[in-house]
C-alpha cells in the first residue's frame, strides 16, 4: 500500500478545481514559494536546501532540479496554489455535492457470528454524502494519518454501499485494508 494514497487522492481531487496551472519552471515555482513564505531562508529550510540554492533558482542560474527536489518544490507549490479556489471546492463538496470514491481494496466485515463475511478484494465506486466529504477534508487539514482517513472512508462506504443508507445490514462494520488504488472526484 502506498503511504498516503487516500490523502493524496483528496489533494488531487481539489487540484482539479484549479482555474490556472501552477508555474512550470523551477525558477517560477521558487519565486512563488518565496513570495508565499516571505523569505528565501524559510523556503530553503522547507525544501532542505541552502539559501544560496534558492536564490540561484530564483535568478534562473539553475534551471533543472534533481528529481527529488523537483517533486518537493511542486508539492509545496500545489499545497499553496489558489487557496480560495481550494477552499471553495472543499466547501462545495462538504455542503452540497459530496465526493465519489473509486477504489480497489480489500473489504471485510465485522458482523454477526455465522455469516460469511470474509475479506476479499473488491472494486467499488461510490458517491458519499457531503458530510463524509466534510469529515475527510477536515481530518486531512488537521493532519490525520492515512489510517484515520481510511477509517472515515470505510465508515462512509459502509453506510452508503454496504448498509444502503441504513436500509439493511445495520450492525455491519466495514474493514477497508490493502488499498491497491483509490481515486476521488468532487
Secondary structure, DSSP 8 states (H G I E B T S, - for coil): --TTHHHHHHHHHHHTT-SS----SHHHHHHHHHHHHS-HHHHHHHHTS-HHHHHHHHTTS-----HHHHHHHHHHHHHHTTHHHHHHHHHHIIIII-EEEEEEEEEEEE-STT-----EEEEEEEEE-HHHHHHHHHHHHTT--HHHHHHHHHHHHIIIIISGGGTS-TT-EEEEEEEEEEEEE-
